[in-house]
Amino acid sequence: MYDIVLGLSGGIDSAVAATKLINDGYSVFGVYCVMHEYGRQGIEDARRVAQEVGIPFDVYDVSDRFEQIVVKDFIEKYSNGKTPNPCVTCNPNVKIRALCDYADKIGAKKIATGHYTGIGYENGRYFAVKSEYKDQSYMLCGLSQEQLSRCVFPLFDTEKSENRLSAADSGLSVANRKDSQEICFIPDNDHAAYIEARTGKFPEGDYWLEEEDRAVGKHKGIINYTIGQSKKLGIALGVPLYVKEIDAEKNRVVLTKTDVVNCTEIVCENAVFQLLCEDFTEIEADVKIRYAHKGARAKIINEKNGRLRIIFSEPQRAVTSGQFAVAYDGKKLLCSGTII
């Protein structure tokens, strides 16, 4: 019987997580989840780490689930002028779910990953907690109460540089391995080329200048753009230009001469509640509208049926449909929803 199933990725973070769990007295079982066509490349690194730290190891293929839930959603959202975050979609629906399923299979109560976040528990509710350093709580905003109750995150409040040194001190073979790329299933990070390889070439369409209500050039296909973008537009009108809207129906990329710091209110769907219960009416909190966003003060109104209305105290830049709005009370993750 094992205490905990650890997601071993073949990288530094999960390797150091393994050593910390062992030092804390857990009996650990390592599992490498194959999630896409490039996913087998890390198996031998993960297997080697398991051997180095002395834990059993297995490979769990969840690529069909990943394809249906993450890849199809990714392509669909980009094709409709939205900008998804595949990691947020993957964690509750594929990665963490897979580790929980494997834990059930071998009778382990807990699961662990190398995410930089923590777990809190108050008033009968579990929630993710911000790390002081490389915080990744945003990426776990979709986890359910049952999933959170089983999670252990050994790297909470540790630094990446500290963990790299720890890996070297422990003699782990992955100590000098580079960090993984942003989108795991697109090795070169060219999402447009990846999508077009699956769907065919996206047609050119009009660049539409809002201030003059007219076409001012041709874009290369809507999947190449996102809200707020001002570089690599391939058009020069003598003034800075910003993407304000992606109109998939008309195949237009709407440009504006004014930076898009103009959004004061958004609506989210598919809300997930962590510390905050789903029966609340209204609350003020700090809200992040993308992973790299610092967060902004806002009023959150519960419209029920999984919908949240968020009203910011100050206008926000480049709010993007398809991204996730995540609300915090200090370090405590309250709730989240998909921006529509």
Secondary structure as GFF3:
##gff-version 3
##sequence-region A 1 340
A	DSSP	beta_strand	4	7	.	.	.	ID=ss1
A	DSSP	alpha_helix	12	23	.	.	.	ID=ss2
A	DSSP	beta_strand	28	34	.	.	.	ID=ss3
A	DSSP	three_ten_helix	39	42	.	.	.	ID=ss4
A	DSSP	alpha_helix	43	53	.	.	.	ID=ss5
A	DSSP	beta_strand	57	61	.	.	.	ID=ss6
A	DSSP	alpha_helix	63	66	.	.	.	ID=ss7
A	DSSP	pi_helix	67	71	.	.	.	ID=ss8
A	DSSP	alpha_helix	72	79	.	.	.	ID=ss9
A	DSSP	alpha_helix	86	90	.	.	.	ID=ss10
A	DSSP	pi_helix	91	95	.	.	.	ID=ss11
A	DSSP	alpha_helix	96	106	.	.	.	ID=ss12
A	DSSP	beta_strand	110	112	.	.	.	ID=ss13
A	DSSP	beta_strand	118	122	.	.	.	ID=ss14
A	DSSP	beta_strand	125	129	.	.	.	ID=ss15
A	DSSP	three_ten_helix	137	140	.	.	.	ID=ss16
A	DSSP	alpha_helix	145	150	.	.	.	ID=ss17
A	DSSP	beta_strand	151	152	.	.	.	ID=ss18
A	DSSP	alpha_helix	160	169	.	.	.	ID=ss19
A	DSSP	alpha_helix	191	199	.	.	.	ID=ss20
A	DSSP	beta_strand	205	209	.	.	.	ID=ss21
A	DSSP	beta_strand	214	219	.	.	.	ID=ss22
A	DSSP	three_ten_helix	222	224	.	.	.	ID=ss23
A	DSSP	beta_strand	242	247	.	.	.	ID=ss24
A	DSSP	beta_strand	252	256	.	.	.	ID=ss25
A	DSSP	beta_strand	261	273	.	.	.	ID=ss26
A	DSSP	beta_strand	282	288	.	.	.	ID=ss27
A	DSSP	beta_strand	296	304	.	.	.	ID=ss28
A	DSSP	beta_strand	307	317	.	.	.	ID=ss29
A	DSSP	beta_strand	324	329	.	.	.	ID=ss30
A	DSSP	beta_strand	332	339	.	.	.	ID=ss31
###
